[in-house]
Amino acid sequence: MDIEKIKEILKNKKREPLDIEIYHAVLLPLINIDGELHLIYELRAKHMKSQPGEVSFPGGRVEVEENFREAAVRETYEEIGVKKENIKVIGELDYLTSTGNFILYPYVGEIVNTKLEDLKLNPDEVEKIFTVPLSFFCKNEPEIYEIKYEPNFKDNFPFHKIQNGKKYNWRNMKYPVYFFEYEGNIIWGLTAKITNNFIQYIMKNMK
């Protein structure tokens, strides 16, 4: 192995996050209702294995030979029935990584030529949908609570191979958890964090 070969190998290398096993994308669907912009949320079906009964944006795993944007649009169609031609992606937001070894890319999309009452929800995934006006989020800060993750070792962890062994000063991870409540609907976790990121970015750049 020589330096010229290494240069050639690295020349077109694109950076990717390490240890990511699952790739997700979601859409923040914006719809105009009586002259005011709303975000559409879905309540996940209670029989689902993952996050049953929780509020989320439409989205899911990125499939083979599909990019993040395409996945967000496809999942929106499959879950809440918005036709693909009526989803106008207008931007992307900051992406998230999680302790679950996954990465999530949020997109903002304008929903056009669509009435909420005409949408056909997928009962396998969605119990109901509801909307929240953007003005609500502009006037109401989220509640934020902090949780802390500490290392949890298996019995065979080789402490004898590291300096100070079991007394090693491990870093504990602190993680903020966001909550919004609107008309009895609890929007929390990553969905609330993405919502707040979107609202704060828009408000900051409108000044």
N, C-alpha and C positions, 0 to 999 in steps of 0.2 A: 504494500500500500504506500502511495506517495502523495505529496502535497498537491500536485497538479490534478490527480484523480479526485481528491477530496474537494478541490475547488470546483471541478466539473459537476460533482454530485450535488453540491450545495448551491450552485448557481441559480437554479430554478426552484429551490425549496420554498414552500409556502408555510408560514407558521400555523400550527394548529394547537389547540389545548391538549395537554397531556391527560391521560387516564379517563377520557370521556368515552363512555360506552353507548350512550343513548342520545339521539339528536331529536329535538322537538321544535315545533314552530306553532305560534298562535296568532290569531288575528284579533285586533281591537276593532270591532265593527262600529262605525259611526253612521247614524241614521238621523235624518231630519224629521222631527215630529212637531207639527204645528209651529214651524219656524224656529225650533230650538234643537240643537244637536244633542243627541243622546248616545251613550255607549250601550251596546247590547251584551247582556250576560246570559249565560245558561246555568241552570241547576242540573248537575249531573244525576243520572238515574241512580236510585238507591241500591239497585242490585249489582252495580258495577264493582269489580274487584279493586280498582284504583280510585281513591277519593270519592266514594259514594256519597251522594247528597250534598256535595260541596259546590260552591259557585265558581265558575271558571269562564274563560274565553273559549270559543271554539278553537280546536287545535289538536295536535297529536304528533306521533312519530313521523319522521321524514322517511319516505320509502326509497328503495333502491332506484337510482337514476332520476331522482327528484330533488330539486333544490328547496331551501327553506321557504321561500316565497310561494312556490307552487304547493307545498304541503299545507301552508296556512290557508290558502284559497280552497284547496280540495277538501280539507277537513271542515271548513265553514259550510260548504255545500252539503257534505255528507251528514253533518250533525244537525244543522238548523234549516237546511233547505234553501239557502240563498243561491240562486243561479250564478255560475262563475262569471258570466258576462255582466252581471249586476254588482260585482265586487271590483271596485277600483282601488288598487293598492296605491296609497299616496305617500308612504314613507315607512322607514324602519326605526325601531327604538334600540336602546342599549340591550345587549343580550345578557343572559344570566347563566351562571354555572351554579351547581348545587352539590351538596354532600352526597347526593345519590348518584354521582358520576354521570350526570347528564347536563346538556347544554340546551338552552331554550332561546329561540330568536322570535321576538315579537314584531309584528307588522301592524300598521294602521291602515284600515281600508274604509272607503266611503261606500255605503250601500245605496244603490240607486234603483229607481223603477221597481220598488219593492214595498209591499205593505206587510206589517207584522202579522196581521190576521191571516195572511195568505201563506205564511211559511209552514212547511211540513217538517215537524221535528222527528228525529230518529229516536223512537222509544227505547231502543237498545242502549242509547247513550244519554239521552236528554229527557228530563222530566218536564221542564218548562223553561221559558225565557222571560226576561224582564229587562227594562231599560232604566238607565239613570242619566239625568241631564248633566252635561258637563258643568253647568253652573253650580250644582251641588258640591262637586269636588273642588271647585274654585273657592268655595266659601267654607269648606269643612276640611280641616287637617285630619289625617289618619291617626288613630291610636297606635302607638308603637311600644312593643314589649320586647325585652331582650332575653334570649335563651343562650345557654352556654353548653358547648360540647366538650367533653373531656375524653382523653384517650382511654380505651378499654382493651386491655391486652389479653391474648390467649395464653394459656399456661406455658406454651413452648416458645414464647418470645425470647430471643437471645440477648437478654440484658447484659450478659458477660462480654458482649462484643462492642458495647458502646461505653463512652466515658461516663463515669459516675453510676453506671448500671441503673438500678431501680430508682436512684435518686436523681436521674437526669431531669433537667428542667424543661419539661414538655410545654409547648404552647397550647393553650386552650382557645378554642374558637368561639367568638361571640357572634350572635346572629340576630338581627332585628326582625321581628314579625309584625306585619302591618295589619290593621283592621279598619274597615269602613262598615257602617250599618246604614241601610237605606230601606225604609218602609218594611222593616222586619227581615230583610235579606242581609246576611252577613257575608261581606266580601273580605277575604283575608288571605294571608300567605303570599305566594308568588303572584296571584292575581291582583291582590291589593298593591303589592310592590310595583308591579308593571303599570297599574293604573296611576299610581302616584308619580312614577317616573315620567309618564306621558304628560300628566297635568302640569307638573312642575316645570318641565322643559318648555311646554307651550306658553305658560304664564311668564316665565323668565324672558322669553324671546319676543313677547308682545309689548314689553315695556319700552 
